[in-house]
Amino acid sequence: MHPMLDRIHMFIPFLDDATIQLGSVDHPFKVVDLESLGVSMRAAGGVTRRDDGGFDCEDLSHAWESLPSSYTPMAFKVFHQSLGKRLMPGVELKASPAKLLQGHNVFGPTSIRLGAEVMLKWLAGSYPLLWARLDLASIEAYALDCTYSARMPNEQTALQVIQFMRGVSNGQTRNRGDDYQTTAYWGSKESRLRKIKAYLKGPEFRLELDKVLKAARGASVDPERRQDLDNAHVREFKLRRREARMPMTVLSASRTLKVLQDPRLQEFASLLLRMEATVMHRWMERREIPTNLWALCDYQEALEEEGRCLIQECWSAVTAELFAAFEGMTMKRIDDEKVLAALIEKHTKVGKGKWTKARADHATGAIIPGVFTPGKSSDSHARNLFRTFRSIRDYGWEETMASMSKATFYRHIADIEDAGVSKAMLQNLKDYDNTRNVVPVLQLLTIDFASQRPDWYVEPSVEAA
């Protein structure tokens, strides 16, 4: 059984001797000297020039920043004073361990310890002065994202499932409402207990690939276009010089791009519908799950010795109400892709094309014969036929016929029949669709716990990240 730990959100307090106590006896608070940590700062209260030419900066703080890694960046922020629920100043880190370890989160490890260690590795290497002042034994796990994926038969069915899921709520698991075409949410944005998200991995993967392509621009171009063996040493030199001069963010994006362009990875991600359950600090406390990071790692590893998986158990507990709501529910599965493919194959039209004129070569006087340029293919007629097919399915034969001239309607019917759809089926399509294409929702949302990773998966290591 292989779920994935998709995100860790942790808080690392400062050591007590690295802080200063301010305020009154009744309302004390602790601060850390932000300027001594080596991090970038912002002046939220503004900057004013003094008479002596210097500057006064008011309300210094550290903004959320992206910390570069070998692959994707990690979100990082210093909270330099205790405030409200935060009893100590400290640092928050948010990242996908899978992305830090291997460059993608299509599938990945479940180990909290492995994920935490790679996050801390990059913080330590980036800000050694800050690292020396942190109380590493007291790290708190604020949230964990636990994911499983179901494989859809095709992209259209995947979109239909997401659209259906948006309207489902049960018990305390309420749909949030701010949904998108390929994503649905349950649970309040401000929830301190749990959240659920369902989304299509394929579209998200393609967006990520486009983003990384832009970020890696300049690092993926061959610096030496000559391909002969005598010039191999020149290419090697230019590659090394470019890597030495290029910003870390571009190099990281270049490494990530190589990972995301793996055709095996793209194929595996293409039809996944992912169910992501977020469990938070308070949710874990109520179930007596340790929230200290290292105690949580020990707890997970102790469960593994018993043949149990903490990530799976958290995911199952959070999604149980939602899956209970799906019991007995059915939805229409409309497999239009086969019809569209048949129409395009039968009715794609190719333009006439044209011949270039024969001409005489200026140097030799020889006659160069004309060359035939094929015409461009067009599937616009096939798509018009498909729109008629869907109109018959949704509104019926008579209403579709009334929406256009009879000559056009019957011409469309004849062309659809040529693609293999009978007239009898078209005349009864609305009833046929309502009876034949109804499937149980849980049949489509079957989570194959044993097939969450491909057979070529290799567990990543912190040392290689």
C-alpha positions as a Markdown table, in Angstrom:
| # | Residue | x | y | z |
|---|---|---|---|---|
| 1 | Met | 0.0 | 0.0 | 0.0 |
| 2 | His | 1.6 | 3.2 | -1.2 |
| 3 | Pro | 0.0 | 6.6 | -0.4 |
| 4 | Met | 2.1 | 9.7 | -0.6 |
| 5 | Leu | 3.0 | 12.4 | 1.9 |
| 6 | Asp | 2.5 | 15.4 | -0.4 |
| 7 | Arg | 3.3 | 18.3 | 2.0 |
| 8 | Ile | 4.7 | 19.0 | 5.5 |
| 9 | His | 4.0 | 22.3 | 7.3 |
| 10 | Met | 6.3 | 22.6 | 10.3 |
| 11 | Phe | 7.2 | 25.3 | 12.9 |
| 12 | Ile | 10.7 | 25.5 | 14.4 |
| 13 | Pro | 11.0 | 27.7 | 17.5 |
| 14 | Phe | 14.1 | 29.6 | 18.4 |
| 15 | Leu | 16.3 | 28.5 | 21.3 |
| 16 | Asp | 15.3 | 30.4 | 24.5 |
| 17 | Asp | 18.8 | 32.0 | 24.9 |
| 18 | Ala | 18.5 | 33.3 | 21.3 |
| 19 | Thr | 15.4 | 35.5 | 22.3 |
| 20 | Ile | 14.8 | 38.6 | 24.3 |
| 21 | Gln | 11.8 | 39.1 | 26.5 |
| 22 | Leu | 10.0 | 42.4 | 26.2 |
| 23 | Gly | 6.7 | 43.9 | 27.3 |
| 24 | Ser | 5.1 | 44.2 | 30.7 |
| 25 | Val | 5.0 | 41.6 | 33.5 |
| 26 | Asp | 1.3 | 40.9 | 32.7 |
| 27 | His | 1.8 | 40.8 | 28.9 |
| 28 | Pro | 5.4 | 39.7 | 28.1 |
| 29 | Phe | 6.5 | 38.6 | 24.6 |
| 30 | Lys | 9.7 | 37.3 | 23.1 |
| 31 | Val | 11.6 | 38.6 | 20.1 |
| 32 | Val | 14.7 | 37.6 | 18.2 |
| 33 | Asp | 17.1 | 40.0 | 16.6 |
| 34 | Leu | 16.0 | 39.7 | 12.9 |
| 35 | Glu | 19.0 | 41.6 | 11.6 |
| 36 | Ser | 21.5 | 39.0 | 13.0 |
| 37 | Leu | 19.9 | 36.1 | 11.1 |
| 38 | Gly | 21.2 | 36.9 | 7.6 |
| 39 | Val | 17.7 | 36.9 | 6.1 |
| 40 | Ser | 16.1 | 39.5 | 3.9 |
| 41 | Met | 13.9 | 42.1 | 5.7 |
| 42 | Arg | 11.1 | 44.4 | 4.8 |
| 43 | Ala | 10.0 | 47.6 | 6.6 |
| 44 | Ala | 6.2 | 47.3 | 6.9 |
| 45 | Gly | 6.0 | 50.7 | 8.7 |
| 46 | Gly | 8.0 | 52.5 | 6.1 |
| 47 | Val | 11.4 | 54.0 | 5.8 |
| 48 | Thr | 12.2 | 57.7 | 6.7 |
| 49 | Arg | 15.4 | 59.7 | 6.2 |
| 50 | Arg | 17.0 | 61.3 | 9.2 |
| 51 | Asp | 18.6 | 64.7 | 9.2 |
| 52 | Asp | 22.1 | 63.1 | 9.3 |
| 53 | Gly | 21.4 | 61.3 | 6.1 |
| 54 | Gly | 20.7 | 57.9 | 7.6 |
| 55 | Phe | 17.5 | 56.0 | 7.5 |
| 56 | Asp | 15.0 | 54.8 | 10.1 |
| 57 | Cys | 13.1 | 51.5 | 9.3 |
| 58 | Glu | 9.9 | 50.8 | 11.2 |
| 59 | Asp | 8.3 | 47.5 | 11.9 |
| 60 | Leu | 10.9 | 45.2 | 10.3 |
| 61 | Ser | 9.8 | 41.7 | 9.4 |
| 62 | His | 10.6 | 38.8 | 7.1 |
| 63 | Ala | 8.2 | 38.1 | 4.2 |
| 64 | Trp | 7.5 | 34.6 | 3.0 |
| 65 | Glu | 10.2 | 33.6 | 0.5 |
| 66 | Ser | 11.0 | 30.7 | -1.8 |
| 67 | Leu | 14.2 | 28.9 | -0.7 |
| 68 | Pro | 15.9 | 27.2 | -3.7 |
| 69 | Ser | 16.7 | 23.5 | -3.6 |
| 70 | Ser | 18.0 | 20.9 | -6.1 |
| 71 | Tyr | 14.5 | 20.9 | -7.7 |
| 72 | Thr | 11.5 | 22.9 | -6.6 |
| 73 | Pro | 11.7 | 25.7 | -4.0 |
| 74 | Met | 10.5 | 25.5 | -0.3 |
| 75 | Ala | 8.3 | 28.2 | 1.3 |
| 76 | Phe | 10.0 | 29.8 | 4.3 |
| 77 | Lys | 9.3 | 32.6 | 6.8 |
| 78 | Val | 10.8 | 33.9 | 10.0 |
| 79 | Phe | 8.4 | 35.0 | 12.7 |
| 80 | His | 10.7 | 37.1 | 14.9 |
| 81 | Gln | 8.3 | 37.6 | 17.8 |
| 82 | Ser | 5.8 | 35.6 | 19.8 |
| 83 | Leu | 2.2 | 36.6 | 19.1 |
| 84 | Gly | -1.2 | 35.0 | 19.9 |
| 85 | Lys | -1.1 | 31.2 | 19.6 |
| 86 | Arg | 2.6 | 31.4 | 18.7 |
| 87 | Leu | 4.3 | 31.3 | 22.2 |
| 88 | Met | 7.8 | 31.5 | 20.8 |
| 89 | Pro | 9.4 | 33.2 | 17.8 |
| 90 | Gly | 10.3 | 30.7 | 15.1 |
| 91 | Val | 10.4 | 29.6 | 11.5 |
| 92 | Glu | 7.7 | 28.1 | 9.4 |
| 93 | Leu | 8.5 | 25.7 | 6.5 |
| 94 | Lys | 6.1 | 24.4 | 3.9 |
| 95 | Ala | 7.1 | 22.1 | 1.1 |
| 96 | Ser | 6.3 | 18.9 | -0.8 |
| 97 | Pro | 8.9 | 16.4 | 0.3 |
| 98 | Ala | 8.4 | 14.4 | -2.9 |
| 99 | Lys | 9.3 | 17.5 | -5.0 |
| 100 | Leu | 12.4 | 18.3 | -2.9 |
| 101 | Leu | 13.6 | 14.7 | -3.1 |
| 102 | Gln | 12.8 | 13.8 | -6.7 |
| 103 | Gly | 11.5 | 16.8 | -8.6 |
| 104 | His | 7.8 | 15.8 | -8.8 |
| 105 | Asn | 4.9 | 14.7 | -6.7 |
| 106 | Val | 3.0 | 12.4 | -9.0 |
| 107 | Phe | 4.0 | 9.6 | -6.6 |
| 108 | Gly | 6.5 | 9.5 | -3.8 |
| 109 | Pro | 7.6 | 8.4 | -0.3 |
| 110 | Thr | 5.4 | 8.3 | 2.9 |
| 111 | Ser | 8.2 | 8.8 | 5.4 |
| 112 | Ile | 7.7 | 12.0 | 7.5 |
| 113 | Arg | 11.3 | 11.7 | 8.8 |
| 114 | Leu | 12.7 | 11.5 | 5.2 |
| 115 | Gly | 10.6 | 14.6 | 4.2 |
| 116 | Ala | 11.5 | 16.6 | 7.3 |
| 117 | Glu | 15.2 | 15.9 | 6.9 |
| 118 | Val | 15.4 | 17.1 | 3.3 |
| 119 | Met | 13.5 | 20.3 | 4.3 |
| 120 | Leu | 15.9 | 21.0 | 7.2 |
| 121 | Lys | 18.9 | 20.2 | 5.0 |
| 122 | Trp | 18.1 | 23.1 | 2.7 |
| 123 | Leu | 17.3 | 25.5 | 5.5 |
| 124 | Ala | 20.6 | 24.7 | 7.2 |
| 125 | Gly | 22.7 | 25.1 | 4.1 |
| 126 | Ser | 20.9 | 28.4 | 3.1 |
| 127 | Tyr | 21.0 | 30.2 | 6.4 |
| 128 | Pro | 23.6 | 28.8 | 8.8 |
| 129 | Leu | 23.4 | 31.8 | 11.3 |
| 130 | Leu | 19.6 | 31.3 | 11.6 |
| 131 | Trp | 20.1 | 27.5 | 11.8 |
| 132 | Ala | 22.4 | 27.8 | 14.8 |
| 133 | Arg | 19.7 | 29.6 | 16.9 |
| 134 | Leu | 16.8 | 27.1 | 16.3 |
| 135 | Asp | 15.5 | 24.6 | 18.8 |
| 136 | Leu | 15.5 | 21.6 | 16.6 |
| 137 | Ala | 14.3 | 19.2 | 19.3 |
| 138 | Ser | 11.0 | 21.2 | 19.6 |
| 139 | Ile | 9.8 | 21.2 | 16.0 |
| 140 | Glu | 6.0 | 21.0 | 15.7 |
| 141 | Ala | 4.1 | 19.5 | 12.8 |
| 142 | Tyr | 1.4 | 22.0 | 11.8 |
| 143 | Ala | -0.1 | 20.0 | 8.9 |
| 144 | Leu | 0.4 | 17.0 | 6.7 |
| 145 | Asp | -1.1 | 16.4 | 3.2 |
| 146 | Cys | -1.9 | 12.8 | 2.6 |
| 147 | Thr | -2.9 | 11.7 | -0.9 |
| 148 | Tyr | -4.2 | 8.8 | -2.9 |
| 149 | Ser | -5.1 | 8.6 | -6.6 |
| 150 | Ala | -7.8 | 6.9 | -8.6 |
| 151 | Arg | -7.2 | 6.2 | -12.3 |
| 152 | Met | -9.9 | 7.5 | -14.7 |
| 153 | Pro | -10.7 | 5.8 | -18.0 |
| 154 | Asn | -10.3 | 9.0 | -20.0 |
| 155 | Glu | -10.0 | 12.8 | -19.4 |
| 156 | Gln | -13.7 | 13.5 | -20.2 |
| 157 | Thr | -14.9 | 11.0 | -17.6 |
| 158 | Ala | -12.4 | 12.5 | -15.1 |
| 159 | Leu | -13.9 | 16.0 | -15.7 |
| 160 | Gln | -17.4 | 14.6 | -15.2 |
| 161 | Val | -16.5 | 13.0 | -11.9 |
| 162 | Ile | -15.0 | 16.2 | -10.6 |
| 163 | Gln | -18.1 | 18.2 | -11.6 |
| 164 | Phe | -20.3 | 15.6 | -9.9 |
| 165 | Met | -18.2 | 15.6 | -6.7 |
| 166 | Arg | -18.6 | 19.3 | -6.2 |
| 167 | Gly | -22.2 | 18.9 | -5.2 |
| 168 | Val | -21.6 | 16.3 | -2.6 |
| 169 | Ser | -21.4 | 17.0 | 1.2 |
| 170 | Asn | -22.0 | 14.8 | 4.2 |
| 171 | Gly | -21.9 | 15.5 | 8.0 |
| 172 | Gln | -19.1 | 17.9 | 8.8 |
| 173 | Thr | -17.6 | 17.5 | 5.4 |
| 174 | Arg | -19.1 | 20.4 | 3.5 |
| 175 | Asn | -18.2 | 21.5 | -0.1 |
| 176 | Arg | -16.5 | 24.9 | 0.0 |
| 177 | Gly | -18.0 | 26.3 | -3.1 |
| 178 | Asp | -15.0 | 28.0 | -4.6 |
| 179 | Asp | -14.3 | 25.3 | -7.1 |
| 180 | Tyr | -12.6 | 25.3 | -10.5 |
| 181 | Gln | -12.9 | 23.1 | -13.6 |
| 182 | Thr | -10.5 | 20.5 | -12.5 |
| 183 | Thr | -10.6 | 20.9 | -8.7 |
| 184 | Ala | -13.1 | 20.6 | -5.8 |
| 185 | Tyr | -12.7 | 21.6 | -2.2 |
| 186 | Trp | -14.3 | 20.5 | 1.1 |
| 187 | Gly | -13.7 | 22.3 | 4.4 |
| 188 | Ser | -13.2 | 25.9 | 5.3 |
| 189 | Lys | -10.0 | 27.7 | 4.2 |
| 190 | Glu | -9.6 | 28.7 | 7.9 |
| 191 | Ser | -10.2 | 25.2 | 9.3 |
| 192 | Arg | -7.7 | 24.1 | 12.0 |
| 193 | Leu | -8.8 | 20.5 | 11.8 |
| 194 | Arg | -8.9 | 19.1 | 8.3 |
| 195 | Lys | -9.4 | 19.8 | 4.6 |
| 196 | Ile | -10.1 | 17.8 | 1.5 |
| 197 | Lys | -9.2 | 18.5 | -2.1 |
| 198 | Ala | -9.9 | 16.5 | -5.2 |
| 199 | Tyr | -8.2 | 17.5 | -8.5 |
| 200 | Leu | -7.1 | 16.1 | -11.8 |
| 201 | Lys | -3.3 | 15.5 | -11.8 |
| 202 | Gly | -2.9 | 15.6 | -15.5 |
| 203 | Pro | -3.9 | 19.3 | -16.1 |
| 204 | Glu | -1.9 | 20.3 | -12.9 |
| 205 | Phe | 1.1 | 18.4 | -14.2 |
| 206 | Arg | 1.0 | 20.2 | -17.6 |
| 207 | Leu | 0.7 | 23.6 | -15.9 |
| 208 | Glu | 3.7 | 22.8 | -13.7 |
| 209 | Leu | 5.7 | 21.7 | -16.8 |
| 210 | Asp | 4.9 | 25.0 | -18.6 |
| 211 | Lys | 5.9 | 27.0 | -15.5 |
| 212 | Val | 9.2 | 25.1 | -15.2 |
| 213 | Leu | 9.9 | 25.5 | -18.9 |
| 214 | Lys | 9.8 | 29.3 | -18.5 |
| 215 | Ala | 11.9 | 29.2 | -15.3 |
| 216 | Ala | 14.6 | 27.0 | -17.0 |
| 217 | Arg | 14.8 | 29.2 | -20.1 |
| 218 | Gly | 18.5 | 29.5 | -21.0 |
| 219 | Ala | 19.6 | 26.4 | -19.1 |
| 220 | Ser | 18.1 | 23.9 | -21.5 |
| 221 | Val | 19.6 | 25.4 | -24.7 |
| 222 | Asp | 22.7 | 23.6 | -26.2 |
| 223 | Pro | 25.6 | 26.0 | -25.7 |
| 224 | Glu | 27.5 | 24.4 | -28.6 |
| 225 | Arg | 25.6 | 23.5 | -31.7 |
| 226 | Arg | 28.4 | 21.6 | -33.4 |
| 227 | Gln | 27.9 | 17.9 | -32.9 |
| 228 | Asp | 31.3 | 16.5 | -34.0 |
| 229 | Leu | 33.4 | 14.5 | -31.6 |
| 230 | Asp | 36.4 | 16.9 | -31.9 |
| 231 | Asn | 34.2 | 19.6 | -30.4 |
| 232 | Ala | 32.9 | 17.6 | -27.4 |
| 233 | His | 35.4 | 19.2 | -25.0 |
| 234 | Val | 34.1 | 22.7 | -26.0 |
| 235 | Arg | 30.5 | 21.8 | -25.2 |
| 236 | Glu | 31.6 | 20.4 | -21.8 |
| 237 | Phe | 33.5 | 23.6 | -21.0 |
| 238 | Lys | 30.6 | 25.8 | -22.0 |
| 239 | Leu | 28.2 | 23.8 | -19.9 |
| 240 | Arg | 30.4 | 24.0 | -16.8 |
| 241 | Arg | 30.9 | 27.7 | -17.3 |
| 242 | Arg | 27.2 | 28.3 | -17.7 |
| 243 | Glu | 26.4 | 26.3 | -14.6 |
| 244 | Ala | 28.9 | 28.3 | -12.6 |
| 245 | Arg | 27.4 | 31.6 | -13.7 |
| 246 | Met | 23.7 | 30.7 | -13.7 |
| 247 | Pro | 21.5 | 31.5 | -10.7 |
| 248 | Met | 20.5 | 28.6 | -8.5 |
| 249 | Thr | 16.8 | 29.0 | -9.3 |
| 250 | Val | 17.5 | 28.5 | -13.0 |
| 251 | Leu | 19.7 | 25.4 | -12.4 |
| 252 | Ser | 17.0 | 23.9 | -10.1 |
| 253 | Ala | 14.4 | 24.5 | -12.7 |
| 254 | Ser | 16.6 | 22.9 | -15.4 |
| 255 | Arg | 17.0 | 19.7 | -13.2 |
| 256 | Thr | 13.2 | 19.7 | -12.5 |
| 257 | Leu | 12.5 | 20.0 | -16.2 |
| 258 | Lys | 14.5 | 16.9 | -17.0 |
| 259 | Val | 12.4 | 15.0 | -14.5 |
| 260 | Leu | 9.1 | 16.3 | -15.7 |
| 261 | Gln | 9.9 | 15.6 | -19.4 |
| 262 | Asp | 10.2 | 11.8 | -18.7 |
| 263 | Pro | 7.5 | 10.3 | -20.9 |
| 264 | Arg | 6.8 | 7.5 | -18.4 |
| 265 | Leu | 6.0 | 10.1 | -15.7 |
| 266 | Gln | 3.8 | 12.1 | -18.0 |
| 267 | Glu | 1.8 | 8.9 | -19.0 |
| 268 | Phe | 1.4 | 7.9 | -15.3 |
| 269 | Ala | 0.1 | 11.3 | -14.3 |
| 270 | Ser | -2.2 | 11.8 | -17.3 |
| 271 | Leu | -5.5 | 10.3 | -16.0 |
| 272 | Leu | -5.1 | 10.5 | -12.2 |
| 273 | Leu | -7.8 | 11.9 | -10.0 |
| 274 | Arg | -6.1 | 12.8 | -6.8 |
| 275 | Met | -7.8 | 12.9 | -3.4 |
| 276 | Glu | -5.8 | 15.0 | -0.9 |
| 277 | Ala | -6.6 | 15.0 | 2.8 |
| 278 | Thr | -4.9 | 17.7 | 5.0 |
| 279 | Val | -4.7 | 16.9 | 8.7 |
| 280 | Met | -3.7 | 19.7 | 11.1 |
| 281 | His | -2.2 | 20.1 | 14.5 |
| 282 | Arg | -5.4 | 20.2 | 16.4 |
| 283 | Trp | -6.9 | 17.2 | 14.5 |
| 284 | Met | -3.8 | 15.1 | 15.5 |
| 285 | Glu | -3.9 | 16.3 | 19.1 |
| 286 | Arg | -7.6 | 15.2 | 19.4 |
| 287 | Arg | -6.6 | 11.7 | 18.3 |
| 288 | Glu | -3.5 | 11.6 | 20.5 |
| 289 | Ile | -1.2 | 11.5 | 17.6 |
| 290 | Pro | 2.1 | 13.2 | 18.5 |
| 291 | Thr | 2.7 | 16.7 | 17.0 |
| 292 | Asn | 6.3 | 17.0 | 18.0 |
| 293 | Leu | 8.0 | 16.2 | 14.7 |
| 294 | Trp | 10.5 | 13.7 | 16.0 |
| 295 | Ala | 7.9 | 12.0 | 18.2 |
| 296 | Leu | 5.6 | 11.9 | 15.2 |
| 297 | Cys | 8.3 | 10.2 | 13.1 |
| 298 | Asp | 8.8 | 7.6 | 15.9 |
| 299 | Tyr | 5.1 | 7.0 | 16.0 |
| 300 | Gln | 4.8 | 6.5 | 12.3 |
| 301 | Glu | 7.8 | 4.0 | 12.3 |
| 302 | Ala | 6.3 | 2.1 | 15.2 |
| 303 | Leu | 3.0 | 1.7 | 13.3 |
| 304 | Glu | 5.0 | 0.5 | 10.2 |
| 305 | Glu | 6.4 | -2.3 | 12.4 |
| 306 | Glu | 2.8 | -3.4 | 13.0 |
| 307 | Gly | 2.0 | -3.4 | 9.3 |
| 308 | Arg | 0.1 | -0.1 | 9.5 |
| 309 | Cys | 0.5 | 3.1 | 7.5 |
| 310 | Leu | -0.1 | 6.4 | 9.3 |
| 311 | Ile | -0.6 | 8.4 | 6.1 |
| 312 | Gln | -3.2 | 6.0 | 4.9 |
| 313 | Glu | -5.0 | 5.9 | 8.3 |
| 314 | Cys | -5.1 | 9.8 | 8.4 |
| 315 | Trp | -6.4 | 9.9 | 4.8 |
| 316 | Ser | -9.1 | 7.3 | 5.4 |
| 317 | Ala | -10.3 | 9.0 | 8.6 |
| 318 | Val | -10.6 | 12.4 | 6.9 |
| 319 | Thr | -12.3 | 11.1 | 3.7 |
| 320 | Ala | -14.6 | 8.6 | 5.3 |
| 321 | Glu | -17.7 | 10.9 | 5.5 |
| 322 | Leu | -17.2 | 11.9 | 1.9 |
| 323 | Phe | -17.0 | 8.4 | 0.6 |
| 324 | Ala | -20.0 | 7.4 | 2.7 |
| 325 | Ala | -21.9 | 10.1 | 0.8 |
| 326 | Phe | -21.0 | 8.4 | -2.5 |
| 327 | Glu | -22.5 | 5.1 | -1.4 |
| 328 | Gly | -25.4 | 4.3 | -3.7 |
| 329 | Met | -24.9 | 7.5 | -5.8 |
| 330 | Thr | -24.8 | 7.1 | -9.6 |
| 331 | Met | -23.8 | 9.5 | -12.3 |
| 332 | Lys | -24.1 | 9.4 | -16.1 |
| 333 | Arg | -20.8 | 8.5 | -17.8 |
| 334 | Ile | -20.9 | 10.0 | -21.2 |
| 335 | Asp | -18.2 | 8.5 | -23.4 |
| 336 | Asp | -18.3 | 11.0 | -26.3 |
| 337 | Glu | -14.6 | 10.6 | -27.2 |
| 338 | Lys | -15.2 | 7.4 | -29.3 |
| 339 | Val | -18.0 | 9.1 | -31.2 |
| 340 | Leu | -15.9 | 12.2 | -31.8 |
| 341 | Ala | -12.9 | 10.1 | -32.9 |
| 342 | Ala | -15.1 | 8.2 | -35.4 |
| 343 | Leu | -16.5 | 11.4 | -36.8 |
| 344 | Ile | -13.1 | 13.0 | -37.2 |
| 345 | Glu | -11.7 | 9.9 | -38.9 |
| 346 | Lys | -14.5 | 9.7 | -41.3 |
| 347 | His | -15.2 | 13.4 | -42.1 |
| 348 | Thr | -11.9 | 15.2 | -41.8 |
| 349 | Lys | -11.5 | 17.0 | -45.1 |
| 350 | Val | -8.2 | 17.7 | -46.8 |
| 351 | Gly | -7.8 | 20.8 | -49.0 |
| 352 | Lys | -7.0 | 20.5 | -52.7 |
| 353 | Gly | -3.4 | 21.6 | -52.4 |
| 354 | Lys | -1.5 | 23.3 | -55.2 |
| 355 | Trp | 1.4 | 22.9 | -57.5 |
| 356 | Thr | 4.3 | 25.4 | -57.6 |
| 357 | Lys | 5.3 | 26.7 | -61.1 |
| 358 | Ala | 8.2 | 25.1 | -62.9 |
| 359 | Arg | 11.2 | 27.5 | -63.1 |
| 360 | Ala | 14.6 | 27.7 | -64.6 |
| 361 | Asp | 17.7 | 27.5 | -62.4 |
| 362 | His | 19.6 | 30.8 | -62.6 |
| 363 | Ala | 23.0 | 29.2 | -62.6 |
| 364 | Thr | 22.6 | 26.2 | -64.9 |
| 365 | Gly | 19.4 | 27.0 | -66.9 |
| 366 | Ala | 18.0 | 23.6 | -66.0 |
| 367 | Ile | 14.2 | 23.4 | -65.5 |
| 368 | Ile | 13.1 | 22.7 | -61.9 |
| 369 | Pro | 9.7 | 21.0 | -62.0 |
| 370 | Gly | 6.8 | 22.2 | -59.9 |
| 371 | Val | 6.3 | 20.8 | -56.4 |
| 372 | Phe | 2.9 | 19.7 | -55.1 |
| 373 | Thr | 2.0 | 21.2 | -51.7 |
| 374 | Pro | -0.8 | 19.2 | -50.0 |
| 375 | Gly | -3.8 | 21.1 | -48.7 |
| 376 | Lys | -4.4 | 21.6 | -45.0 |
| 377 | Ser | -6.8 | 19.1 | -43.2 |
| 378 | Ser | -9.9 | 20.4 | -41.4 |
| 379 | Asp | -12.1 | 18.6 | -38.9 |
| 380 | Ser | -14.6 | 21.5 | -38.6 |
| 381 | His | -17.4 | 19.5 | -40.3 |
| 382 | Ala | -16.8 | 16.5 | -38.0 |
| 383 | Arg | -17.1 | 18.8 | -35.0 |
| 384 | Asn | -20.3 | 20.3 | -36.4 |
| 385 | Leu | -21.7 | 16.8 | -36.7 |
| 386 | Phe | -20.6 | 16.1 | -33.1 |
| 387 | Arg | -22.5 | 19.1 | -31.9 |
| 388 | Thr | -25.6 | 17.8 | -33.6 |
| 389 | Phe | -25.0 | 14.4 | -31.9 |
| 390 | Arg | -24.8 | 16.0 | -28.5 |
| 391 | Ser | -27.8 | 18.1 | -29.1 |
| 392 | Ile | -29.9 | 15.0 | -29.9 |
| 393 | Arg | -28.5 | 13.3 | -26.8 |
| 394 | Asp | -29.3 | 16.2 | -24.5 |
| 395 | Tyr | -32.5 | 17.6 | -26.1 |
| 396 | Gly | -33.9 | 14.8 | -28.2 |
| 397 | Trp | -34.5 | 14.2 | -31.9 |
| 398 | Glu | -37.5 | 16.6 | -32.5 |
| 399 | Glu | -36.1 | 19.6 | -30.7 |
| 400 | Thr | -32.7 | 19.3 | -32.5 |
| 401 | Met | -34.5 | 19.0 | -35.8 |
| 402 | Ala | -36.5 | 22.2 | -35.0 |
| 403 | Ser | -33.2 | 24.1 | -34.2 |
| 404 | Met | -31.9 | 24.0 | -37.9 |
| 405 | Ser | -33.2 | 23.5 | -41.4 |
| 406 | Lys | -34.5 | 20.0 | -42.2 |
| 407 | Ala | -32.1 | 19.7 | -45.1 |
| 408 | Thr | -29.1 | 20.4 | -42.8 |
| 409 | Phe | -30.4 | 18.1 | -40.1 |
| 410 | Tyr | -30.9 | 15.1 | -42.3 |
| 411 | Arg | -27.6 | 15.7 | -44.1 |
| 412 | His | -26.0 | 15.7 | -40.6 |
| 413 | Ile | -27.8 | 12.5 | -39.7 |
| 414 | Ala | -26.6 | 10.8 | -42.9 |
| 415 | Asp | -23.0 | 11.8 | -42.2 |
| 416 | Ile | -23.2 | 10.6 | -38.6 |
| 417 | Glu | -24.6 | 7.2 | -39.8 |
| 418 | Asp | -21.6 | 7.0 | -42.2 |
| 419 | Ala | -19.3 | 7.1 | -39.1 |
| 420 | Gly | -21.0 | 4.0 | -37.6 |
| 421 | Val | -23.9 | 5.4 | -35.5 |
| 422 | Ser | -27.3 | 4.0 | -36.5 |
| 423 | Lys | -30.4 | 6.1 | -37.1 |
| 424 | Ala | -32.3 | 4.0 | -34.7 |
| 425 | Met | -29.8 | 4.7 | -32.0 |
| 426 | Leu | -29.9 | 8.4 | -32.7 |
| 427 | Gln | -33.7 | 8.5 | -32.5 |
| 428 | Asn | -33.6 | 6.8 | -29.1 |
| 429 | Leu | -30.3 | 8.4 | -27.9 |
| 430 | Lys | -31.7 | 10.3 | -25.0 |
| 431 | Asp | -33.4 | 7.3 | -23.5 |
| 432 | Tyr | -30.4 | 5.0 | -24.4 |
| 433 | Asp | -28.0 | 7.4 | -22.7 |
| 434 | Asn | -30.1 | 7.6 | -19.5 |
| 435 | Thr | -30.3 | 3.8 | -19.0 |
| 436 | Arg | -27.0 | 2.5 | -20.4 |
| 437 | Asn | -24.4 | 5.1 | -19.2 |
| 438 | Val | -25.4 | 5.3 | -15.5 |
| 439 | Val | -22.6 | 4.0 | -13.3 |
| 440 | Pro | -22.0 | 3.9 | -9.5 |
| 441 | Val | -19.7 | 6.8 | -8.5 |
| 442 | Leu | -17.6 | 4.6 | -6.2 |
| 443 | Gln | -16.9 | 2.4 | -9.2 |
| 444 | Leu | -15.1 | 5.3 | -10.8 |
| 445 | Leu | -13.5 | 6.4 | -7.6 |
| 446 | Thr | -12.0 | 3.0 | -6.7 |
| 447 | Ile | -8.7 | 3.7 | -5.0 |
| 448 | Asp | -6.2 | 0.9 | -5.9 |
| 449 | Phe | -4.0 | 1.1 | -2.8 |
| 450 | Ala | -1.5 | -1.3 | -4.3 |
| 451 | Ser | -0.9 | 0.7 | -7.6 |
| 452 | Gln | -0.1 | 4.2 | -6.4 |
| 453 | Arg | 3.5 | 3.9 | -7.8 |
| 454 | Pro | 4.8 | 2.5 | -11.0 |
| 455 | Asp | 7.1 | -0.6 | -11.1 |
| 456 | Trp | 10.1 | 1.6 | -12.0 |
| 457 | Tyr | 9.8 | 3.7 | -8.8 |
| 458 | Val | 13.0 | 4.1 | -6.7 |
| 459 | Glu | 12.8 | 5.5 | -3.1 |
| 460 | Pro | 14.7 | 8.8 | -3.1 |
| 461 | Ser | 17.3 | 9.7 | -0.5 |
| 462 | Val | 18.1 | 12.9 | 1.3 |
| 463 | Glu | 21.8 | 12.6 | 0.3 |
| 464 | Ala | 20.9 | 12.6 | -3.4 |
| 465 | Ala | 18.4 | 15.5 | -3.2 |
